C-alpha cells in the first residue's frame, strides 16, 4: 500500500478538497448546533406543555433566531479566566474537546462518495478520536481549580471510558458483517442483501433480527453516556455540580464546549445512522431520487430527536446505577451479540 | 389505583411486575422492564406534544379579566368639576390639577351628568408610575369622574409616557385661559379697592397649579393646604 505523502504535488487536489470539505462540515456542524439547541428548547417546552422561545426572529416564527441571538451574546461576553486557574490548560481545553469532535466528522460519510477521507480504519478512528475528548474534559476540570468542575470531569472521564466498551463492541457487529472498518464499505454492504437491492430491510438494523437491533439499542444508549446527555448527564448535573467541567467557562470558550456537545450529538447519531440505518441509502429504490446527504441528515435528525425527547422523559441515574447499566447490562449483552454475530458472519460470509 | 393515561387520554396498560425471580431470570426481567418502561415514558412525553399549550403569550394574547376589576385609574375629564378632592386625598400626591375660573360672562355649559361646569380644567395630570392603587381618589370623587378601569397594560419603553394629561386643553388654550383669569383678577384688584397684599397673579406657564386654585374655592374650602408633588 502506498503511503500518503501530503507534500507530493499530485496530492494537492486531495489536500485542497479535504480542507474545503472540512470547512463545509464545520459550517454544517455550527448550523446543526444552532438548530439542535433550538430544537432542544422547543421539544423540552412541548413535552412540558409550554411553547419555548417564541419572540426572537418575529412573532409567529417560533423564535427561530433565539439560538442565533444566544450565540452572538456568547461571542460578545467577557472571557473570564479564574485567578487561580492553570491558565494555559484552561485556555487549551475547549479546543481539544472541539477538535476531537470535529476530527471524527472527517470520516463521517454524507453520501456514497461524499466523505472527508475514506479511511480503511474509519470506525476505529472514530472510536479512538472520540475518546480523546476525555483528555480535554479532564483538562478543563482540573485547570479550572474548582471542585464542581473537577467532580464533573472525573465523572465524565469514568463514564466515557466505561461506555467506550459497549460502544466499540456494538460497532463491531456491522464491521464483522461487512468485513471492513471503512464507513463507505459498511454502507455499500447495506445496499445488497437477501430479497432485493436498495431496500431498508438490508440495513444492519434489520439484518440479523434480534442481535443487530439489540446492538443498535446498546449503541444508542451508550452514546447518550458518551455525549453526557440525560439520563447519563451526571458529569454536568445542574442540581449537584453547577455545570460540571465547564462551570468556570464563559463567552467563546463556553460556546466551544457547547458546540462540541451538540456536534457530538450529531456525530453519534451519524455513526448510528451509517452503521445501522444504511447511512445515505434510501429506504427503497424508488426513493433514490432524493439525494443521499438528505437521507443521511434526515435519519440522523430522527435519532437526535429521540435523544432530545429521551432527555425530557427520564430522570438522571445515580453514579452506581450508571456503572451497573454499563458493566452488568450493556457489556454482557454486547458480548452475547458479538459472539452471535461472529458465528453468523463465520457461517454465512458475505 | 386509577388507570394511568397519556396526555391524549390513551390508557397505559403496562404494569411493572413486582415478582421476584432467581438470578438470571430476574436480570432479564429487569432489563426488559427497563427498556419497555422507557418506551412507555417516551409515549407519555410524546403525547404531550399534541395537547393544548398552557402558556399564554401575554403581549399577543391575554387572559380575560373581570369586567369590574380595578386596575389603573382613569379620568373622564368631561365629568370633572375640578373640586380637587382627589388631589387632596392622594397619599402619594400624583394628581396635579389646574382648574381655572372662567372670566365673567363666560358660561362653560353643563357636564354630561347635568351639572353646571364651573371651571376650565386646564390641566389634569396623573403620574401613573407612582400610583399605589389605593383607590381613594375614586371614593372621594363627587361626580364619578375618576375611576379605575380594567386596563392593566403599563409596559413602556419610556417612563414619561406614564405621565398622562387628561385635560382636553392644548397648551395654548391653557395659557390663554390662565392669562385671561389673571388679567380679569388684576383688573378687579386695581379697580374697586386697593387689594391688600394682592394674591399672587395666576400667571403660571407650568402646570404648577396652586395660585388660581385659591380663588374658586375660597368660599367653599378652607384654603389651599395641599402640597402636591
HADDOCK unambig.tbl for C-alpha pairs under 7 A between the chains (distance, minus, plus):
assign (segid A and resid 46 and name CA) (segid B and resid 48 and name CA) 6.56 0.50 0.50
assign (segid A and resid 46 and name CA) (segid B and resid 49 and name CA) 5.13 0.50 0.50
assign (segid A and resid 47 and name CA) (segid B and resid 45 and name CA) 5.22 0.50 0.50
assign (segid A and resid 47 and name CA) (segid B and resid 46 and name CA) 6.78 0.50 0.50
assign (segid A and resid 47 and name CA) (segid B and resid 48 and name CA) 5.21 0.50 0.50
assign (segid A and resid 47 and name CA) (segid B and resid 49 and name CA) 5.72 0.50 0.50
assign (segid A and resid 48 and name CA) (segid B and resid 48 and name CA) 6.92 0.50 0.50
assign (segid A and resid 49 and name CA) (segid B and resid 48 and name CA) 6.35 0.50 0.50
assign (segid A and resid 49 and name CA) (segid B and resid 52 and name CA) 6.93 0.50 0.50
assign (segid A and resid 49 and name CA) (segid B and resid 53 and name CA) 4.79 0.50 0.50
assign (segid A and resid 49 and name CA) (segid B and resid 54 and name CA) 5.78 0.50 0.50
assign (segid A and resid 50 and name CA) (segid B and resid 53 and name CA) 5.44 0.50 0.50
assign (segid A and resid 50 and name CA) (segid B and resid 54 and name CA) 6.00 0.50 0.50
assign (segid A and resid 50 and name CA) (segid B and resid 55 and name CA) 5.58 0.50 0.50
assign (segid A and resid 51 and name CA) (segid B and resid 53 and name CA) 6.74 0.50 0.50
assign (segid A and resid 51 and name CA) (segid B and resid 55 and name CA) 6.68 0.50 0.50
assign (segid A and resid 310 and name CA) (segid B and resid 42 and name CA) 6.62 0.50 0.50
assign (segid A and resid 313 and name CA) (segid B and resid 41 and name CA) 6.04 0.50 0.50
assign (segid A and resid 313 and name CA) (segid B and resid 42 and name CA) 5.95 0.50 0.50
assign (segid A and resid 313 and name CA) (segid B and resid 45 and name CA) 6.19 0.50 0.50
